């Protein structure tokens, strides 16, 4: 998958995820040449000859980081969540750039399988009106955005196949919940790496489609695989582009 030759990588954001990405990158034979925290300038010099930068920072930093990476003619993997209102600006920056960008609300390949299973669950439950459907996600107490980017993407995926749900909202409002709303609930506690559930509630039973992360390794492996894939490409991509190629869909 992608170019498995040794790459030079820059890490933008050197927290828990940055350390996990570095460990996976080194295991796969890549060289981490720059480690930048939020206050460090992103320039051609500070990126130290990197071919691809991997961003796990904060939502408010993504757009500025993307512009700086474009100026340095380096490709970018965006693993940060919660910045999607600025998607058009980042897309425009890379569509006219000489480098590539790939983003995902969650780079775990297991989560990507989960999303495809959830899509099918939504299609099937839409026929069974006896069953209602909702989403629950849980993460560690350090995560600043809620619902998670993965939960938002999951809701959008389900709505594509749910004719009786017209929108999603976070948590039920006071009073009787609107049955046309796909409700999304969140929990933040301890050091939970990440759990996402699609729950189908019927009159006599319930069915749960769940993805549970055991740690950050799955996210890190997906992010490094995305860096390998985007190397040498120009333009703006999502993880769906990468997986379509891997699954032989294009």
C-alpha positions in Angstrom: 0.0 0.0 0.0 1.6 3.3 -1.1 5.3 3.7 -1.3 7.0 1.6 1.3 10.4 3.2 0.7 11.8 5.1 3.6 10.2 8.6 4.0 11.2 11.7 5.9 8.4 12.7 8.2 7.6 15.8 10.3 5.3 15.5 13.3 3.2 18.6 14.0 2.0 18.1 17.5 4.2 16.0 19.7 1.7 14.8 22.3 0.4 11.3 22.9 -0.6 10.8 19.2 2.7 12.3 17.9 4.7 9.8 20.0 2.5 6.9 18.8 3.0 8.0 15.2 6.8 8.2 15.7 7.0 4.7 17.1 5.0 3.3 14.1 6.9 5.3 11.6 10.3 4.1 12.9 9.0 0.5 13.0 8.1 0.9 9.3 11.6 2.2 8.4 10.8 5.9 8.1 12.9 8.8 9.5 11.2 11.4 11.7 13.2 14.5 10.9 11.2 17.2 12.8 9.0 17.3 15.9 7.0 20.5 16.2 4.8 21.6 19.1 2.0 24.2 18.8 4.3 27.1 19.5 7.0 26.1 17.1 7.1 27.8 13.7 6.3 25.7 10.6 8.7 26.7 7.9 10.8 24.9 5.2 13.7 25.1 7.6 11.9 23.7 10.6 10.4 20.9 8.6 14.0 19.8 7.9 13.5 18.3 4.5 10.4 16.2 5.4 8.4 14.8 2.5 5.2 14.6 4.6 4.0 16.3 7.8 1.5 14.6 10.1 -0.8 16.9 12.0 -2.3 15.9 15.4 -2.8 19.3 17.0 -5.9 21.4 17.8 -8.8 22.4 15.5 -7.9 26.1 15.6 -4.4 25.4 14.4 -5.1 23.2 11.4 -5.8 25.9 8.8 -2.7 27.9 9.6 -0.6 24.7 9.7 -1.9 23.7 6.3 -1.0 27.0 4.7 2.5 26.8 6.2 3.0 23.2 5.0 1.8 24.3 1.5 4.3 27.1 1.4 7.1 24.6 2.3 5.9 22.3 -0.6 5.4 19.4 1.8 2.5 17.0 1.8 0.2 16.7 4.8 -1.8 14.2 6.7 -4.5 15.7 9.0 -5.5 13.5 11.9 -6.8 16.4 14.0 -10.6 16.6 14.3 -13.1 19.4 14.7 -11.7 21.7 12.0 -14.2 20.8 9.2 -15.9 24.2 8.9 -12.6 25.3 7.3 -12.5 22.3 4.9 -13.0 24.5 1.7 -10.1 26.7 2.6 -7.7 23.8 3.2 -9.0 22.1 0.0 -8.4 25.2 -2.1 -4.8 25.6 -0.7 -3.9 22.1 -1.8 -5.7 22.1 -5.1 -3.3 24.7 -6.4 -0.3 23.3 -4.6 2.5 21.1 -5.7 2.0 18.7 -2.8 -0.9 16.6 -1.5 -3.1 16.4 1.6 -5.1 13.5 3.0 -7.5 13.9 6.0 -9.8 11.6 8.0 -11.9 12.0 11.1 -10.2 8.7 12.2 -7.3 7.0 10.4 -7.9 3.6 12.1 -8.5 1.0 9.5 -10.7 -0.8 12.0 -12.9 2.3 12.3 -13.1 2.4 8.5 -14.4 -1.2 8.5 -16.8 -0.2 11.3 -18.2 2.7 9.2 -18.9 0.4 6.3 -20.7 -2.0 8.6 -22.7 0.8 10.1 -23.7 2.1 6.7 -25.3 -1.4 6.0 -26.9 -1.4 9.4 -28.5 1.9 8.7 -29.9 0.6 5.4 -31.4 -2.5 6.9 -32.9 -0.8 10.0 -34.6 1.8 7.9 -36.9 -1.0 6.7 -37.6 -2.2 10.2 -39.6 0.6 11.7 -39.9 -1.3 15.0 -36.3 -0.4 15.6 -34.9 3.0 16.5 -31.2 3.9 16.0 -28.8 6.1 17.9 -25.0 6.7 18.3 -22.9 6.8 21.5 -19.2 7.6 21.7 -16.7 7.8 24.6 -13.2 9.2 24.8 -10.6 10.2 27.3 -11.1 13.4 29.4 -8.4 15.3 27.4 -10.3 15.3 24.2 -11.6 18.9 23.5 -14.3 18.3 20.8 -17.6 16.5 21.2 -19.1 14.7 19.6 -15.9 13.2 18.1 -15.1 13.7 14.5 -15.7 10.0 13.9 -19.2 10.2 15.5 -20.1 13.2 13.3 -18.9 11.3 10.2 -20.8 8.2 11.4 -24.0 10.2 11.8 -23.6 11.6 8.3 -23.0 8.1 6.9 -26.1 6.8 8.6 -28.3 9.6 7.4 -27.4 8.7 3.8 -29.4 5.5 4.3 -32.0 6.5 6.9 -35.1 7.9 5.2 -36.9 8.4 8.5 -34.1 10.4 10.1 -33.6 13.9 8.6 -30.8 15.3 10.8 -28.6 14.5 13.7 -28.2 16.3 17.0 -26.1 15.9 20.1 -27.9 14.5 23.1 -31.7 14.4 23.4 -33.3 17.8 24.1 -35.6 18.2 27.1 -39.1 16.8 26.5 -40.0 14.1 24.1 -37.2 13.4 21.6 -38.0 14.0 17.9 -38.1 10.6 16.2 -36.8 12.2 13.0 -33.6 13.1 14.7 -30.6 10.8 14.9 -29.4 11.4 18.4 -25.7 11.3 19.3 -24.4 11.1 22.9 -20.9 11.5 24.2 -18.9 10.7 27.3 -15.5 12.0 28.4 -13.7 10.1 31.2 -10.4 8.8 32.3 -8.0 7.6 29.6 -10.5 5.9 27.2 -8.8 5.7 23.8 -12.1 5.7 21.9 -15.4 3.7 21.6 -18.1 4.3 19.0 -21.4 2.4 19.0 -24.4 2.3 16.6 -27.3 1.0 18.8 -30.5 -0.5 17.2 -33.2 -0.5 19.8 -36.2 -2.8 19.2 -39.3 -3.6 21.4 -37.8 -7.0 22.5 -34.0 -6.7 22.0 -31.2 -4.4 21.0 -28.3 -4.8 18.5 -25.0 -3.0 18.9 -22.4 -2.4 16.2 -19.3 -1.3 18.2 -15.7 -0.3 17.5 -13.4 -0.2 20.6 -9.8 1.1 20.3 -7.4 -0.7 22.6 -4.9 2.2 22.3 -3.5 4.8 19.9 -1.6 2.3 17.8 -4.5 1.8 15.3 -4.8 5.5 14.7 -1.0 5.9 14.3 -0.7 3.0 11.9 -3.4 4.4 9.7 -1.9 7.9 9.7 1.5 6.5 8.7 -0.1 4.4 5.9 -1.8 7.6 4.7 1.6 9.4 4.6 3.0 6.6 2.5 0.0 6.8 0.2 0.0 10.6 -0.3 3.7 10.8 -1.0 4.2 12.0 -4.6 0.5 13.0 -5.0 -0.9 16.4 -5.6 -4.3 17.7 -4.5 -6.8 17.2 -1.6 -7.9 13.7 -0.6 -9.9 11.9 2.1 -9.2 8.4 3.5 -12.0 7.2 1.2 -9.8 7.9 -1.8 -7.0 5.8 -0.3 -9.3 2.9 0.7 -11.1 2.9 -2.7 -7.7 2.3 -4.3 -6.8 -0.4 -1.7 -10.2 -2.2 -2.1 -9.8 -2.0 -5.9 -12.8 0.2 -6.4 -11.0 2.6 -8.8 
